[in-house]
Structure formats: structure tokens, C-alpha cells
Amino acid sequence: MDLSTVDPVRDELMKTSSVFRDLVHQHQDFETRLAELAHLTYPSDDEQLEEINLKKKKLLIKDEIYAMMQQHSVSH
């Protein structure tokens, strides 16, 4: 999730919703770990499995984040 671009809905939710903030931080943590795994020359089977699972979890969180943003923009 690109936090460098201006998005008033995202910025508002970051200020007002702890759930939204937690999801964004978790998404960033997964992104950081995936970057670490991507730099491994010979990842183990466990590391490859971790990468697959993190990508799935990251996508689910991204969907939740965008659903919250959509719901917030419709309700305001």
C-alpha cells in the first residue's frame, strides 16, 4: 500500500480508526518481511511457504483496507 500519495480518506481513517491503523501497519510489516525473503538467494522450503502465506495474508488485509476506505467514503 502506497502511503506516499495523498489520499484524504486513508489519512482520515489513519487518524480516527485504530483498526484501520493496525491493518495498515500489519500490511507494512508483511511487505517488509516479503522484501527480506525476496533477497534470499536460496530460500528454504519453510521460507518459500512463509512467502506464499504472507502474500495471501497481505492481499486479504489490502482488501479489508480498501473495503474500509470505500465504506468510509460512502458514509461521509
N, C-alpha and C positions, 0 to 999 in steps of 0.2 A: 504494500500500500504506500503510495507516494504521498508523504506528508509535506513535501516541499512546495506543492502547489496550493494556491489559496482555494479553500472550499468553506464557505460560511456555515453550511450545515454541519460538516465534520468538526469545524472549530467550536461551534456552539455545543455539540454533543461532548466534545473533549472537556469542556468547562463544566457541563451540568450533569453528565451521566458517568458514574463510576463504573458501571457495567461496560459501557462503550469504551472508556479508557482502558479497562482491563483487557478487553478484546484486542484493542489496537496494540497494547504492549505485548500481549501474547503473540500476536501476528508478527511483530518485530523480532521477538525472541526466536520464533521459528525461522524467520528469514536469516537471522544471524547464524543459527546452527546449521541451516542448509548451506550457507556460504562456506562454513568451516568444512562440512562434509564434501562439498564440491572441490575443495582444494586438495583432498586426499588423492594421492597417486594410485594407491591400491587399497581401496576400502574393503573392510572385512564384510562377511555376509551380514553380520549384525548391523554394521554401519549402512549397508545398502538398504536393508529392511527399515532401519530408522529413517533414512531419507524418504523412502516411499510413504511411510506413515506420516512423517512431518508434512509432506506435500499435501496429503489428503486433509490433515487437520487444518493446515494453513488455508486451504481452499474453503473449508467449511466455515472457518472464522471469518474469512473475507466475505462470504455470502451473508453471514449474520451482521457484519458491519454495514454492508450496503443495504440490507433489509431495514436496519435501524435508521439509517440515513434517509431512506425512502419514506419510511413511516413518519419520521420527524418532519420532513419537508411537506408531506401531505397534510399533517395535522397542524402545521403552523402557517 
